[in-house]
């Protein structure tokens, strides 16, 4: 059994983390699949998705700060659109995550949430969710 849906995320800044845990959980519940896996995929080259703490708002800030240290905007970049740092961050974090579905719910730790990471906003982005049982 398989279920596929998608939703849009509207970002308002160049660098932004948006908690999408609720939307993904609703997709998992709507699938009707009690036991399986859920894949969240972001079809963009300057955005990503990750699992991280969603209790302290300083965590997204701190991870974003660290990524900016790893891949700052640099004049030596050749990509003509001027967003090479965003491409690098997207590659480091990744376009997808896989979660366990148990009892019809996502199996996440107490402090874990699903975060959409924008590195080249503001934009309207798409998120695909596939639940397999």
N, C-alpha and C positions, 0 to 999 in steps of 0.2 A: 504494500500500500504506500502511496506517495501523495503528498500535498505540496503545491507551490503557490506562493503569493508574493506580493511585493508591496512596498509603500515608499513614499517620498519623504525625504528629510530636507527641510529648508534651513540653510545655514545663514548666519548673519555677519560672520567675521572671517578673516583670512585663516586664522587658526582657532579651531573650536572643537570641543568634545560635547557630544549630545548623547544623553542616556536614552537608549532605545530598548531597554529591557522590557518595558511594558508592551510595546508593539510586537516584539518577538514572542513574548509569552502568549499574547492574544492569538498570534498565528499558530503557535504550537497547540493551543487549546482548540482552535477552530479546525485543525486538521482531523480531530477525532482519534488521533493515534495515541494510545496510552503508553506504549513502550517502544522506543526507537531512538533515532538521532535527528538533530536539527542542524542544518547547515545555513549559516548566514553569510551572504556574499554581496560585496560592494563592487559593482562593475565600473570602477573609476580608477584612473592612474594617479590621482592626486588626493585620494581619500583612502581611509582604511577602516577596519573594524577590530575591536579588541575586547577582551574581558579584563576588568580591573576593578578596584574598589569603587563603590558608589556611595559610601557613607560620609567621606570627608571631601569637600569640594577642593581642597588643596592638592589632592592626588592628581587630577587631570592637569592642573596648573604645573605641578612639579614635573610630571612626565613630559608635558609640552616643552617646558624649559630645558629638560635634558635633551630632547630631540632637537631643539634649536641649537644646542651646543654641539651635537653630533653633526648636524647638517644645517648650518646657517646659510642665508642667502650670500652668494659670493659672486663677485664680478667676473671671476674666471670661468664660471659656467658658460657653456656655449649654446644651450637650448634657447632658441629664438623667442619662445613665449615668456621667458624670465621666471619660470616656476620650477627649476630643477631641484631646489631644496624640497619642494612639495612632493615631487616624484620620488626622491630619495626616502623621505619619511614614510610615504605610502609603501614603498618596497620593504622597509625595515619592519613596519608593523604588520602589514599583510592585508589582502583583500577578503579573507574569510576566516570564520571560526566554526568549530563543530561542537555541539553540546549534546548531552544525554537527555532524553525525554523519559521520565519515569512517573507513572501515575498521572499521565497527561500534562505534566508540568516540566519545565526546564529544571535540570538538576544543577543548581548554582550554589556556591558557598554563601555563608551568611553575609559577607561583605561584598560579594561579587555582583557586578552589573555589566551589561553589554553596552559598549560605547562606540558610536559612530565618530570617527576622527576626520575633521575637515582640515586640509592643509593649504587650500587654494580658493577660499570662499571670498565673498558670499556666493552661494549657488543653491540650486535645487538638485538634490541627489536621489538616486534610487537605491533601495536595499531589497534584495531577493531573499526569501526564506523558503527552504525546502525541508519538509519533515518526512522522514522515511520510517516505516514501521515493519 
